Amino acid sequence: MTNFLVIGDSIVYGINDETRMGWAGHLHEKLKPYFPGKFRFYNRGIGGDCSIDVQQRLGSEISALQPDYIIIAVGVNDTQILLPGNQPSISNLKASRTWHKILSVASGTNAKIVVISPLPVDDASPVIEKEAEITGVTAVDYKTKYISEYNEMLKKVCSHYDVKYFDLFSLWQEIDYAGMLTDGLHPNAKGHQLISEQIFALLNEHKIISKEI
């Protein structure tokens, strides 16, 4: 039995995908032929999660599921700007410390580990979400420049643990991605499909998966 764990935020969960599959669901379908008859795929995406949330629950997920593969995709909410402020609510230094804890736990297993970079956002269509009851502020926003800086930090932490870092951020910046976002942040069905294709291609390219003959 092969166990696949995907853990992260609302984009992992698949929010705003009209097909209700999300990129994780599409990836699940693509992986089935690689593990015929003995494959379990767990989507542990939770809306609103930051890196610290994943850090706090990763250990228990690993203990319960005993994954052979772990894909971690979280971080964009670390770059969230609480308006009327103009800086990310979690500094890259603090996020770096959290990622060290995440990858230290994950690396303590025999699982193959992949970290997915947060994607760019559509700066021309800022995300505004009402969160007064939760955060005490009226709205939040995201900026691509802060996500870019975050990804540079994340890449270094992954390198420290010799963990594969899939730079989807750069791949998306090469295309006109605005039409694949529903609200400037969350991908639509087409965006989720593309993410699954990119991750699947990189899993093969880096020989993290191989089809059984």
C-alpha positions in Angstrom: 0.0 0.0 0.0 1.3 3.4 -1.0 0.1 6.5 0.9 0.1 9.9 -0.6 -0.4 13.0 1.7 -1.0 16.4 0.3 -1.3 19.1 3.0 -1.8 22.8 2.8 -4.4 25.6 2.5 -7.6 26.4 0.6 -5.9 26.0 -2.8 -4.9 22.4 -1.8 -8.5 21.9 -0.6 -9.7 23.0 -4.1 -11.8 26.0 -3.2 -13.4 27.8 -6.2 -12.8 24.9 -8.6 -16.1 24.5 -10.3 -15.4 20.8 -10.9 -14.9 20.3 -7.2 -11.8 18.3 -7.9 -9.1 20.9 -7.1 -5.5 20.3 -8.3 -5.1 17.6 -5.7 -8.1 15.7 -7.0 -6.8 15.9 -10.6 -3.3 14.8 -9.4 -4.9 11.8 -7.6 -6.5 10.7 -10.9 -3.2 11.1 -12.8 -1.3 9.0 -10.1 -3.7 6.0 -10.0 -2.0 4.2 -12.9 1.3 4.5 -11.1 0.1 2.6 -8.1 -2.5 0.1 -9.3 -4.7 -1.5 -6.7 -2.7 -0.3 -3.7 -2.9 3.5 -3.5 -4.4 5.9 -0.9 -4.5 9.6 -1.5 -5.2 12.0 1.4 -6.1 15.7 0.8 -5.5 17.6 4.0 -6.0 21.1 2.7 -7.7 23.5 5.1 -8.9 27.0 4.1 -7.0 29.9 5.8 -4.0 27.8 6.9 -0.6 29.4 7.3 2.7 27.6 7.6 2.3 27.5 11.4 -1.0 25.7 11.1 0.6 23.0 8.9 3.5 22.8 11.3 1.2 22.2 14.2 -0.8 19.3 12.5 1.8 17.7 10.2 3.2 15.4 12.9 -0.2 13.9 13.8 -1.1 13.5 10.1 2.1 11.6 9.5 1.5 9.4 12.6 -2.0 8.6 11.5 -1.4 8.1 7.7 2.2 6.9 7.5 2.7 8.5 4.1 5.2 7.4 1.6 4.9 10.7 -0.2 4.3 14.1 1.3 3.5 17.2 -0.8 3.4 20.4 1.2 1.7 23.5 -0.4 1.2 26.4 2.0 2.5 29.9 2.5 0.5 32.4 0.6 -1.5 33.2 3.7 1.8 34.0 5.5 2.2 36.9 3.0 -1.3 38.2 3.8 -1.5 41.9 4.4 -3.9 43.0 7.1 -5.4 46.2 5.9 -4.9 49.1 6.4 -1.3 47.9 6.9 1.1 47.4 4.0 3.4 44.5 5.1 2.8 40.8 5.3 1.3 39.7 8.6 4.1 37.1 9.1 7.7 38.0 8.4 9.9 35.8 6.3 12.2 35.3 9.3 9.3 33.9 11.3 8.0 31.9 8.4 11.5 30.5 7.8 11.7 29.2 11.4 8.3 27.5 10.9 9.4 25.9 7.7 12.5 24.5 9.4 10.2 22.8 11.9 8.0 21.5 9.1 10.8 20.0 7.1 12.6 18.7 10.1 9.5 16.7 11.0 8.9 15.6 7.4 12.5 14.6 6.9 12.4 12.4 9.9 10.3 10.0 7.9 11.1 7.8 5.0 8.7 9.6 2.8 9.6 11.4 -0.4 8.9 15.1 0.2 8.0 17.8 -2.2 7.3 21.5 -1.4 5.2 23.5 -3.8 5.8 27.3 -4.1 2.9 29.7 -3.5 1.6 31.1 -6.8 1.5 34.7 -7.9 -1.6 36.7 -7.5 -3.4 39.1 -9.8 -2.2 42.5 -8.4 -4.7 44.3 -10.7 -7.6 42.5 -9.0 -6.7 42.6 -5.3 -8.2 40.0 -3.0 -10.4 41.6 -0.4 -11.9 39.2 2.2 -14.1 40.2 5.2 -12.5 38.8 8.3 -13.4 41.3 11.0 -14.7 38.6 13.5 -11.5 36.6 13.2 -8.7 39.0 12.8 -10.1 42.3 14.1 -9.4 43.9 10.7 -11.9 44.6 8.0 -10.0 43.1 5.0 -6.9 41.5 3.7 -4.8 41.7 0.6 -2.0 39.9 -1.2 0.9 41.2 -3.4 3.0 39.2 -5.9 6.2 40.9 -4.8 5.9 39.7 -1.3 5.1 36.2 -2.5 8.2 36.3 -4.6 10.4 37.2 -1.6 8.7 34.5 0.4 9.5 31.9 -2.3 13.2 32.9 -2.2 13.2 32.2 1.5 11.3 28.9 1.0 13.7 27.7 -1.7 16.7 28.1 0.7 15.0 26.2 3.5 14.2 23.4 1.1 17.8 23.3 -0.1 19.0 23.0 3.5 17.0 19.8 3.9 17.6 18.5 0.4 13.9 18.6 -0.2 12.5 19.0 -3.8 11.1 22.5 -4.3 8.7 22.8 -7.3 8.8 26.5 -8.5 5.3 26.9 -9.9 5.5 30.6 -9.1 8.0 31.1 -11.9 6.1 28.8 -14.3 2.9 30.9 -13.8 4.8 34.1 -14.3 5.6 32.9 -17.8 1.9 32.8 -18.8 -1.1 35.1 -18.6 -2.5 33.6 -15.4 -5.0 36.3 -14.4 -7.8 34.5 -16.3 -7.1 31.3 -14.2 -7.9 33.0 -10.9 -11.4 33.5 -9.6 -10.7 36.4 -7.2 -7.1 37.4 -7.8 -5.9 34.6 -5.5 -7.7 31.3 -5.8 -7.5 29.3 -9.1 -10.5 28.4 -11.1 -11.1 25.0 -12.7 -8.6 25.7 -15.5 -6.0 26.9 -13.0 -6.4 23.8 -10.9 -6.0 21.6 -13.9 -2.8 23.4 -14.9 -1.4 23.1 -11.4 -2.0 19.3 -11.4 -0.4 19.0 -14.8 2.7 20.9 -13.7 3.1 19.0 -10.5 2.6 15.7 -12.3 5.2 16.6 -14.9 7.7 17.6 -12.2 7.2 14.5 -10.2 8.1 12.5 -13.3 10.9 14.8 -14.4 12.6 14.4 -11.0 11.9 10.7 -10.9 9.9 11.0 -7.7 7.3 8.7 -9.2 7.8 5.9 -11.7 5.1 3.8 -13.4 5.1 0.1 -12.5 5.4 -2.3 -15.4 
